[in-house]
Amino acid sequence: MPDSYFPGMYYIDTHTHLYDEQFHDDAEAAVARAFDNGVEKLVFPDIDSSSRQAMFSLAGKFPGRVFSCLGLHPTSVNSLWRQEIEEIESMAGRKICAIGEIGMDCWWSKEFVKEQEEAFEYQIRLACRMNLPVIIHSRDATELIFNVLERCRNLSPRGVFHAFSGSRETFRRICSLGDWLVGIGGVVTFRKASIAETVKDIPIDRIVLETDSPYLTPAPHRGERNESSYIPFIARKIAEQKGICIEEVAQVTTENAERLFGI
């Protein structure tokens, strides 16, 4: 058990893919390990139709503690993206806590950049109609993301920038666009990671914790498969960088997540 977990306080992992194939043999055990380490609630972002049933199936085994989203990940966007969106809309009656993860990714491929932008904006507008927050994935696409948010500004979208690793200036720009939080994960524990310095200037009431498991594993487990039970390592690093106690990190980030996602 991480030495940054203390009885009586708890965390929320706002971005975890414990339904991923890498957890095929121990998904339920991974959820249990999270609970045992003070991570009381988990948010499952959606990717696309290929893994959606696995997501809902696992979440359904832990009602009131594991919460699903709906959304089309930018790396899953292609010329047939509208069919994927139609499926998402057909499932809008399900209980979900956000539209995500959505956004743009120009690192993985630029083949469908136009389609990514169209799908992202469509899902932002869908979330606003449903009065839901969004989970934004942004990789090598900052300006494109901001262009879409500017076009949707009058709708007052809200949500979280997942795996935030931007500069202080980028964070300030995010804040100028409305009610946005940033998700801080395992990268903050990496040696020489710029976000470890930037997080000093991000108010704790703008931060939520996340793992993005099975990816971006925090130290001291870097190189291993990530899982939600490692959230306390991330919280401890944030506390160290900001010069505050870990109990404050746990309490405020939990309140932030509960308020944003309504969980």
Beta strands, then each sheet from edge to edge (+ up, - down):
strand 1: 11-13
strand 2: 39-44
strand 3: 66-68
strand 4: 99-105
strand 5: 134-139
strand 6: 159-161
strand 7: 180-184
strand 8: 207-209
sheet 1: 1+ 2+ 3+
sheet 2: 4+ 5+ 6+ 7+ 8+
end
